[in-house]
Amino acid sequence: MKKRPALCLLWAFALAAAVAPVLAAQEVDVEKALSRGDASFEKNDYKEAIVAYFEAAALSTRPENLSRAYFGLAICNFYQRDMAESVKWMRKMTLVDPRRELSPEAYPKPFVDLFNQVMAEARAKGTPIEAQAPKAKTTPPVKEEPPKKEEAAGGTRDNLKLRVVETPEESKGLAGRFELSVHYSSWTVDPVTSFFKDTINDELGGAIQDEINEELNRRYPGLIVGPFTSDMAFDSQGANYGVELRYYVRGRAGMFSLGFSLEQTNIKFTMAGTARQEFTNGGLALADAAAAVETKPFSANISFRWEIGRPTARVKPYFVFGLGVAPLKGTFHFNYTATYSIGGASETFSDAQDKTFPELSEDLDFNIPDFLLIVQLHFGLKIEIVKGLFIKGEAGFWDGMLLRGGLGYRF
């Protein structure tokens, strides 16, 4: 009978020795889950962070890890605007980390106020909240140590990284919710000219053919046209400039923004070359011709931009998709100098005209629309020079190929 206490003690020691490695391995999984939570938080992926922190909270028996998990759940739910769930995890945290304090400079003020209110309510109950914490049966109590410098600032060494990342909306190192910028762009369709060069040659060449034949029939009634050929070189050029206001939906920590811009785009297509018109009576007209189509649409545009990287990064790639609409008005100008010859006789004549788009539509048997739809698809890079002030560069599609540079300020 006297040996039973010693035997029980031996069994308890053996059981503890067997369970300890399991618990140690379990805490390794907890650390991994906490790290996943921190990584997801840095990416503003609060839903994934909540899953990881919840896993850590379910597995851990150590107060310091439970504190990290509960705090992560509280701050993530706060950013998800679920105040009830945030308060729930704050209260759980008071059970394992009753001395936790937050720095008003490091966290959003509404979150700090809510946290302090929960802590005050817990203390007002007069219950030793330390005693309510879940205790690990096989691990000794953690010895209290003097607060480290990081703890005095509002967090432990383990979650210092999370503390810095989780407060972007109030951080003085980040710019604000709005962004105002100006930009200038160079525009062209030359890289894709081959897709529609033949069509433009046929249409504008046909318009020049009609003008030459009309003049020749006035001078020589009864001419019957034969084959017509033209060799026209096509070119496009233009410029775009505008002002844009963007709104970051999630504030200082936001990487997605909505933009509204007013844009002036100057577009010019030119053609120059030679035209050859044969007639059934053996006559031949050779012409040097030039044509230009010019329009200057003033558009209102909306766009959606996704930035890539951390909110605090000075260099951020981004992607933009947008749409715009503008009244489509413009002019068509052409001139030519032609020489008509038959037998040994020849005559030279010339003409120049300007037509509006509606008048040009009648000549081409094609209705030019009254409005121009602008499709924007850009890739860009923005570089912060000083806080809030940045330069940016873009390349992409704006009803043609576009290269853009700009200067902006986020406030």
Secondary structure, 3 states (H helix, E strand, C coil): CCCHHHHHHHHHHHHHHHHHHHHHHHHHHHHHHHHHHHHHHHCCCHHHHHHHHHHHHHHCCCHHHHHHHHHHHHHHHHHCCCHHHHHHHHHHHHHHCCCCCCCCCCCCHHHHHHHHHHHHHHHHCCCCHHHHCCCCCCCCCCCCCCCCHHHHCCCCCCCHHHHHHCCCCCCCCCCCCEEEEEEEEEEECHHHHHHCHHHHHHHHHHHHHHHHHHHHHHHCCCCCEEEEEEEEEEEEEEEEEEEEEEEECCHHHCCEEEEEEEEEEEEEEEEEEEEEEEECCCCEEEEEEEEEEEECCEEEEEEEEEECCCCCCCEEEEEEEEEEEEECCEEEEEEEEEEEEECCEEEEEEEEEEEEHHHHHHHHCCCCCCEEEEEEEEEEEEEEEECCEEEEEEEEEECCEEEEEEEEEEC
